[in-house]
Amino acid sequence: MSDREQVRADAVYAALLQRQGERWVQPRVERTRRVLELLDDPQRTYRVVHVTGTNGKTSTSRIIESLLRAHGLRTGLFTSPHLERFTERIMVDGEPIADAAIADAWDEIAPFVDLVDAELTAADDAPLTFFELLTVLAFVAFADAPIDVLVLEVGMGGSWDSTNTADGDVAVFAPIALDHADRLGDTIAEIATVKAGIIKNGAAVVSARQDASAEGVLRRAAESRGATIAFEGGEFALAEQRLAVGGQQITVRGLAGVYEQEYLPLYGAHQGFNAALAIAAVESLIGGGTQPIVGDVLADGLGAVTSPGRLQLVGASPTVVVDAAHNPHGARALVAALSEAFDFDEWGMVLGVLADKDVDGIVAELAPAAAHVFATAPDSERATDADAVADLAEARGVAVTVHHDLAGAAEAAREWAAQSDRRAVVIAGSVVLAGEAIVLSNAEDWKAGWDR
């Protein structure tokens, strides 16, 4: 990576940041579609696996991408948000897109962006947003690569998300729960209705187990669009899982075959279910759900999976684990995973949450697992004040100290944990905080152990 190309790529990100933020959502997918039409619809030059849901969609997307790459396909992966650098959101063959490639794609789309912005201004409408432009940029970059298949994670919802300008050959639904209720709906059924918008005519649909109301919505949407649909627990299932060094061994009953004792290098029972969903998605794309995945291909694909910021081990002596856990469902999965995958008596929890999340719900799920909460705040204008997080934890009877940046909180937590080999640290509550922790752990070499 040359300095010049890094400067060009950083300038692209700076330009994106001048736009309306990615958390701002208006149901207006047609604006993204207008830019793509002017660019001759680059998103139609490759096959697409479209992934939505409330929790697990990023991990599921990463597993799908790894399995497809193991088949010898050239892959694209579009996820959000990023942990360290925005090019992580646009992956080509398992690596963040090259700085030169993203800068060239930006130069390619810029004239058309100006044209559509002018049209929107004339119509008294808001200019293209951060996420709308990022989606267009990614579609163009993937077409230029070129790729064979794109694993495409929805930004928010489904129907009017800018990613829904692509036609998914396979629509994948991770578990649907209450999240972004102010934008997507007050009930699981309402949220599922928005997410069901990614189902295209004649597509294959695979879904995790869902609340009965969500399942009903998805079944009706699939039927109305002539799509097939398969649910975990019915047409496919995670049949068995057990702990293994560095992850777990899983047995999956897929749509087309049974895959016994496959190694998955990820912690947490929920990751086993994500893998089963991913296998069904790949079976649907590659063989129409009738051809099993060849054993060596499956082993290679699962064995290469990573999921940064999801139960990621970043420190030793004391053990430090990072997990985004940015909503109550994710926090519940984290608590279960800590007891399943690790053998510690006490967890010190470095906790920071964004204000647009269910802060009280997250703290309620995490507090029972915490011996001590080191309350802090992610480096974001949207962060909940550390004192507010501390108050919520303290109200649940947990010992709490307040630290006004991650570095201070992490240092205190690691020092606390170093006092006993039965203690460990988990950093959780926000994707932003997880990204900060990964950078800090590398800079301070936490895997070398505590040296104070």
Summary of the structure (lengths in Angstrom):
residues: 452
radius of gyration: 21.6
end to end distance: 35.8
largest distance: 65.0
contacts: 1645
relative contact order: 0.11
helix: 46%
strand: 19%
